Amino acid sequence: MEITADASIFLSVVLNETDKSWIRAFDMTQKIPVRLVPVNIYDAMKLAMRLNLSASDACSLQCCLENRLPLLSLDGRMCAAAKRLKIKVVE
């Protein structure tokens, strides 16, 4: 399954791990296939202004819109914005 995920997913795993187990968690994330895609920055910035989002959050949501992908995030505000945009949120 392809998704758009923000950094909070990785950080939540790392911050909940003990001293050395975060290294194992990081190594596991490196096995996840990643596809980099371009995002229309102009449309993302319009989205940021319209929904009062950070540029980073707006770019993630714009990526979801352009590629018809669901969002995986622990950021409640961004998830709420995604739902307003009819983007599926993976919880």
C-alpha positions in Angstrom: 0.0 0.0 0.0 1.3 3.5 -0.8 0.8 6.3 1.7 2.0 9.7 2.5 3.5 9.9 6.0 5.0 12.7 7.9 8.1 12.6 10.2 6.0 12.4 13.4 5.4 8.7 12.7 9.1 7.9 12.7 9.7 10.3 15.7 7.0 8.7 17.8 8.6 5.3 17.3 12.1 6.5 18.1 11.1 8.6 21.1 9.3 5.6 22.6 12.2 3.3 22.3 15.0 2.6 24.9 18.6 3.6 24.4 19.7 1.1 21.8 16.4 -0.2 20.4 15.8 3.1 18.5 18.7 2.1 16.2 16.8 -1.2 15.4 13.6 0.8 14.8 15.5 3.2 12.5 17.0 0.3 10.6 13.6 -1.2 10.1 12.2 2.0 8.6 15.1 2.0 6.1 13.6 -1.2 4.6 10.4 0.6 3.7 10.2 1.4 0.0 10.1 5.1 -0.6 9.1 6.8 -3.9 9.9 10.5 -4.1 7.4 12.5 -6.1 7.2 16.1 -7.1 4.6 18.3 -5.5 3.1 21.5 -7.0 4.5 24.0 -4.5 2.2 26.8 -5.7 -0.9 24.8 -5.0 0.6 23.6 -1.7 1.1 27.2 -0.6 -2.4 28.1 -1.5 -3.6 25.2 0.6 -1.4 26.3 3.5 -2.9 29.8 3.4 -6.5 28.6 2.9 -6.3 26.1 5.8 -3.8 27.9 8.0 -1.2 25.1 7.8 2.6 24.9 7.9 4.3 24.7 4.5 5.4 21.2 5.4 1.9 20.0 6.3 0.5 21.6 3.2 3.1 19.9 1.0 2.2 16.5 2.5 -1.5 17.1 1.9 -0.9 18.3 -1.6 1.1 15.1 -2.3 -1.9 13.1 -1.1 -4.2 15.1 -3.4 -2.0 14.9 -6.5 -1.2 11.2 -6.1 -4.6 10.0 -4.6 -2.8 8.6 -1.6 -4.0 8.3 2.0 -2.2 10.1 4.8 -0.5 8.5 7.8 0.2 11.0 10.5 -0.1 11.5 14.3 -0.6 15.2 13.8 -4.3 15.7 14.8 -4.5 19.1 13.1 -3.1 17.8 9.8 -5.4 14.8 10.0 -8.4 17.1 10.5 -7.3 19.2 7.5 -6.9 16.0 5.4 -10.4 14.9 6.3 -11.7 18.3 5.3 -10.0 17.7 1.9 -11.6 14.2 1.6 -8.2 12.6 1.9 -8.3 9.2 3.6 -6.5 9.2 6.9 -4.9 5.9 8.0 -5.2 5.6 11.8 
